[in-house]
Amino acid sequence: METFPNELRLGDVVDDYCIKCKRITNHSIVSIVNGEVAKVRCRSCYHDHNYLKAQIPPSKKDLKKQELFNAVLSSVDSAAPGVQAEEAAAAETAKKKKK
């Protein structure tokens, strides 16, 4: 059996974000699917979770803020054409009054 130096195996140590510890720690590989790491076990708290590729997932609070921001932005975008037309008309009347 031929092994490659960069090939990951079960039990190898990788860095990943632990959702229980809420920080990036060493993890042992528990599961590999199609040659990619699928599940890992934190070596600090021994919690098993999906491999997150050392990326911190957004918090639920941040997701809610983004959802509310997008809702407000979409309501502003739908009202924007009328508002822009009114602002343009007001700017034209202001120019006429100055002359």
N, C-alpha and C positions, 0 to 999 in steps of 0.2 A: 504494500500500500504506500503510495507516494503522498507525502504531506508537503504543503507549501508554507513558507514562513509567515505569511500574512493571513492564513486561514484560521478562523475562530473555531474553537472547540468548546464543548460543554465543560463548565468549570473555570474557563478563562475569566480573567478579571477585566472589566471595562468600567469606565466612568459613566454615570447616568444620574439623572435627577430622581431622587426618591420622593414619592408623593407623601410618604408618612413622615420622614425626617424633614422634608421641605428644604433640601439642599442637595448639591451634587456630591455623591459619595462613590466609593468603590462598590461594584456589583459583580456577582458571579453569574455567568450565563447558565440559564436553566433549560432553555428551549431554543432550538434553531429550526427555522422553516425556510426551505428553498435557499439555503446557504446564508440567510440573514438572521440576525438575532431577533427572537420574538419575545421571550420573557427572561427577566433577570431577577436575582434575589439580592437585596441590599445586605452588605456585609456588616452594617452597623446595627440595624434593627431586625434583620432577617425577614423583611416583608417582600413577598413576590408581587411583581407587577409587570405590565407590558414595557418593552424597551422604548424609551422616549428619545433616544439619540442625544442625550445630555441637553435637551432643550426644555426650558422651563415653560410649562403650559400656562396660558393666561388664567387668572383667577376668575371665579364666577362673578365677582364684583366688576372686574374690568370688562367681561363679556356683556354684562347688563348695561354698563355705561356706554359701550360701543353700540349696542342695540338701540338705546334711547337717542344717542347722537344721530344715528342713521335715520330714525323715525322723524326727528326734528328737521334734519337736513332734507328729507324727501318732502316734508310739508312745506318747507321754505322754497324748494325748487319748483313745486307745483304752483305756488303763489308768486313766484319771481317774475314771470312775464308781465303780469298786470302791474306789479309794483315798479318794474323797470320802465314800463310805458308811462306810468304816472310821473315818475321821477324825470323822465325825458321831457314830458310836457311841461312840468313845473320849471325845468331849467330853461326851456324855450321862452316861456312867459317872462321869466326873470330877465333874460337877455333883451327882450322886446321893451320891458319897462325901463331898463337902463338907457336905451337909445332914445 
